Amino acid sequence: MRLLFWMPVFLLICSSVLSVSAQRELNPFDLQPRLGQAVDSSAAPGEQLGNPFDIHVPPPPPVEVAPTSPTGEEIPPEKVETILLDDAYRRFLFVTVFVSLVVLTILITLFRSIAQKSYRAFTNDNMLNQIHRDQGAIVAWPYLLFYLYFFFNLGLFIFLVCHHYGIDPGSTYLQSLLLFTGGAIAAFGVKHLLLKVVEYVFSAEKEVKAYSFTIVVFSIVLGLALVPFILLLAYGPENLRQAFIYAAFAMIALVYAFRSIRGFLLSVRLLGVHKFHFLLYICTVEIAPVLLLVKVLLLQTEGGFAN
């Protein structure tokens, strides 16, 4: 009887022990996370990561929208590149012309008398000699500032003319402007150096120094005269730019011819003593650089038209 009484109790205890040990083992019906992915236990049940039954929808690829004109027509890529280059050129041109006008305003405000004296010396030989005597051996620095302004304007003018014909030697607009300005400074520097050689060889200190100062004065006047042509080439009507270029070159040629005549009058004494050497100087220093510059411009212009 006692055995029958304790048998159900023993079976109940065994079944409890088996159920606890079974709960410690893995359930074969539990979904295991995928390899290499961890399950965030702190997340909500519906936010568990690595669920193999989640459906991931890839994002749609970006749609490239072709640029359009105000009328709604698509603009071809090569035309878009041209528009961007034109915008960059207009910004660069605005900054450069603005700087040129600001420098001109400062120079005229501080040294108005220098500009007036230069113009009077340009038209009157006696005034030129008087200013040269007042200068002494070294040219005053206000004249040098106007001389440097001439180089900047000359480089900017050449830049505008070359850009009109599609000639840009530099990789950027600034580099092209610096090349033209530096080339002008180098050309005039070589000219002054050759004049120093002539002064030493022929013992013509008075005439050479007077001619060097004549070059400075005429360059100052030319630099001021180039300002309206720069504005016309930069912002004038496009169909008239060719006429503006011809008018500017005609003005430069007249100034150069007038300066040559003044220089010839200064060198009359040397012409009577050193005829051969004087003609050699004229051909080497005065005529040859002009012909070389014209030849280079013509070749570049033909190349620009051919492209």
C-alpha positions in Angstrom: 0.0 0.0 0.0 2.8 2.4 0.9 4.5 1.7 -2.5 1.4 2.5 -4.4 1.1 5.8 -2.4 4.6 7.0 -3.1 4.7 6.0 -6.8 2.7 9.0 -8.1 4.8 11.4 -6.0 8.0 9.9 -7.4 6.7 10.2 -11.0 5.7 13.9 -10.4 9.1 14.8 -9.2 10.8 13.1 -12.1 8.6 14.9 -14.6 9.4 18.3 -13.0 13.2 17.6 -13.2 13.0 16.5 -16.9 11.0 19.6 -17.8 13.5 22.0 -16.2 16.5 20.3 -17.9 14.7 20.4 -21.3 14.2 24.1 -21.0 18.0 24.6 -20.7 18.6 23.0 -24.0 18.2 24.7 -27.4 14.8 24.7 -29.0 15.2 23.2 -32.5 12.3 25.4 -33.7 14.0 28.7 -32.6 15.2 31.0 -35.5 18.9 31.5 -35.2 20.5 34.8 -36.4 22.6 34.8 -39.6 26.3 34.4 -39.4 28.3 37.5 -38.7 25.2 39.4 -37.4 24.6 40.2 -33.8 21.1 40.5 -32.3 20.6 43.6 -30.2 18.9 42.3 -27.0 18.0 45.8 -25.9 15.9 46.4 -29.0 12.2 45.7 -29.2 11.0 42.3 -30.5 9.9 43.9 -33.8 13.2 45.7 -34.2 15.5 42.8 -33.9 18.4 43.0 -36.5 19.4 40.2 -38.8 15.9 38.8 -39.4 16.2 36.5 -42.4 12.6 37.2 -43.3 13.1 41.0 -43.6 12.7 42.4 -47.1 15.2 45.0 -48.0 14.3 47.3 -50.9 17.3 49.0 -52.5 17.1 52.8 -53.0 16.3 54.0 -56.5 19.3 55.1 -58.6 19.9 58.8 -58.9 18.3 60.4 -61.9 20.5 62.8 -63.8 18.5 65.8 -65.0 19.9 67.4 -68.1 20.2 71.2 -67.9 17.5 73.0 -69.8 17.3 76.5 -71.2 14.5 78.9 -70.2 12.4 77.6 -73.1 12.6 74.1 -71.7 15.0 72.7 -74.3 17.9 70.5 -73.2 21.4 72.0 -73.5 24.1 69.8 -74.9 27.1 69.1 -72.7 29.6 71.0 -74.9 27.4 74.1 -74.8 27.1 73.8 -71.0 30.9 73.8 -70.8 31.1 76.9 -73.0 28.6 78.7 -70.8 30.6 77.9 -67.7 33.8 79.1 -69.3 32.0 82.3 -70.4 30.9 82.9 -66.8 34.4 82.4 -65.4 35.8 84.8 -68.1 33.2 87.5 -67.2 34.0 87.2 -63.5 37.8 87.4 -64.1 37.3 90.3 -66.5 35.1 92.2 -64.0 37.7 91.8 -61.2 40.6 92.8 -63.5 39.0 95.9 -65.0 37.8 96.9 -61.5 41.3 96.7 -60.1 42.6 98.7 -63.1 40.1 101.5 -62.5 40.7 101.5 -58.7 44.5 101.9 -59.3 43.9 104.6 -61.9 41.7 106.5 -59.4 44.3 106.3 -56.7 47.1 107.5 -59.0 45.1 110.4 -60.4 44.0 111.4 -56.9 47.5 111.3 -55.4 49.6 112.4 -58.4 47.3 114.4 -60.7 50.2 116.8 -61.5 52.3 113.9 -62.8 49.7 112.9 -65.3 49.3 116.6 -66.4 53.1 117.1 -66.7 53.3 113.8 -68.7 50.7 115.0 -71.2 52.3 118.4 -71.6 55.7 116.7 -72.1 54.1 114.4 -74.7 53.0 117.4 -76.8 55.8 119.8 -76.0 59.5 119.0 -76.5 60.7 121.9 -74.3 58.4 120.7 -71.4 59.9 117.2 -71.8 63.4 118.6 -71.5 62.5 120.7 -68.5 61.0 117.8 -66.6 64.0 115.6 -67.5 66.3 118.2 -66.0 64.3 118.4 -62.9 64.4 114.6 -62.5 68.1 114.3 -62.4 69.8 110.9 -62.8 67.0 108.8 -61.3 63.3 109.1 -62.4 61.0 110.0 -59.5 58.9 107.1 -58.2 55.5 108.7 -59.1 56.5 108.4 -62.7 57.6 104.8 -62.1 54.2 104.0 -60.6 52.5 105.4 -63.8 55.0 103.4 -65.8 54.1 100.2 -64.0 50.4 101.0 -64.6 51.1 101.2 -68.3 52.6 97.7 -68.3 49.5 96.4 -66.6 47.2 98.1 -69.0 49.2 96.9 -72.0 49.2 93.3 -70.7 45.4 93.6 -70.2 44.9 95.0 -73.7 46.9 92.3 -75.3 45.0 89.7 -73.2 41.6 91.1 -74.5 42.8 91.1 -78.1 44.2 87.6 -77.9 41.1 86.3 -76.2 39.0 87.8 -78.9 40.9 85.7 -81.5 40.8 82.6 -79.2 44.4 82.8 -78.1 45.0 81.9 -74.5 48.6 80.8 -73.9 48.1 80.1 -70.1 46.2 77.4 -68.4 44.1 80.0 -66.6 43.1 83.6 -67.5 45.2 85.0 -64.7 48.3 83.1 -66.0 47.7 84.5 -69.5 47.4 88.0 -68.2 50.6 87.6 -66.2 52.4 86.2 -69.2 51.4 89.2 -71.4 52.2 91.7 -68.7 55.6 90.1 -67.9 56.4 89.9 -71.6 55.8 93.7 -71.9 58.0 94.4 -68.9 60.7 92.2 -70.3 60.6 93.8 -73.7 60.9 97.3 -72.4 63.6 96.2 -69.9 65.7 94.8 -72.7 65.2 98.1 -74.6 66.4 100.2 -71.6 69.4 97.8 -71.2 70.4 98.2 -74.8 70.2 102.0 -74.4 72.6 101.7 -71.5 75.0 99.8 -73.8 74.7 102.5 -76.5 75.3 105.1 -73.8 78.5 103.3 -72.8 79.8 102.6 -76.3 79.1 105.9 -78.0 79.6 108.2 -75.0 76.1 109.6 -75.5 74.9 109.9 -71.9 72.8 113.1 -72.5 70.9 111.8 -75.5 70.3 108.3 -74.2 69.0 109.4 -70.9 66.7 111.9 -72.6 65.4 109.2 -74.9 64.9 106.8 -72.0 62.8 109.4 -70.2 60.9 110.0 -73.4 60.0 106.3 -73.5 58.7 106.6 -69.9 56.6 109.7 -70.6 55.1 108.4 -73.8 54.4 105.0 -72.1 52.5 106.8 -69.3 50.4 108.7 -71.8 49.8 105.5 -73.8 48.8 103.6 -70.6 46.1 106.2 -69.8 44.9 106.3 -73.4 44.4 102.5 -73.4 41.8 102.7 -70.6 38.8 103.5 -72.9 39.8 100.9 -75.4 40.0 98.3 -72.6 36.5 99.2 -71.5 35.2 99.0 -75.0 36.8 95.6 -75.7 35.6 94.3 -72.4 32.0 95.5 -72.4 31.4 97.1 -75.8 29.2 95.6 -78.5 30.6 92.4 -79.8 30.1 93.2 -83.4 32.2 96.3 -83.0 35.2 94.8 -81.2 37.1 94.2 -84.4 36.8 98.0 -85.2 37.9 98.8 -81.6 41.0 96.6 -82.0 41.9 98.3 -85.3 41.4 101.8 -83.8 43.6 100.9 -80.7 46.4 99.6 -82.9 46.2 102.7 -85.1 46.5 104.9 -81.9 49.5 102.8 -80.7 51.2 103.1 -84.1 50.7 106.9 -84.1 52.2 107.2 -80.6 55.1 104.9 -81.5 55.8 106.9 -84.7 55.6 110.2 -82.8 58.0 108.9 -80.2 60.4 107.7 -82.9 60.4 111.2 -84.4 61.2 112.7 -81.1 64.0 110.2 -80.5 65.4 110.9 -83.9 65.6 114.6 -83.1 67.4 113.8 -79.9 70.0 111.7 -81.8 70.9 114.2 -84.6 74.4 114.6 -83.2 75.0 110.8 -83.1 73.7 110.4 -86.6 76.3 112.8 -87.9 79.2 110.9 -86.2 78.0 107.3 -86.2 75.8 106.8 -89.2 76.3 103.1 -89.5 75.9 102.3 -85.9 72.9 104.5 -85.6 71.1 102.7 -88.4 72.1 99.4 -86.9 70.5 100.5 -83.6 67.3 101.6 -85.4 67.0 98.4 -87.3 67.8 96.2 -84.3 66.0 97.9 -81.4 63.2 99.9 -83.0 62.1 98.2 -86.2 62.9 94.5 -85.6 60.9 94.0 -82.4 57.8 95.6 -84.0 58.0 93.4 -87.1 58.5 90.3 -84.9 55.5 91.2 -82.8 53.3 91.8 -85.8 54.5 88.5 -87.3 53.7 86.6 -84.1 50.3 88.2 -83.9 49.5 87.3 -87.5 50.5 83.7 -87.0 48.5 83.4 -83.8 45.5 85.1 -85.4 45.6 82.7 -88.4 45.9 79.8 -86.0 42.9 81.0 -84.0 40.8 81.4 -87.1 41.9 77.9 -88.3 40.8 76.4 -84.9 
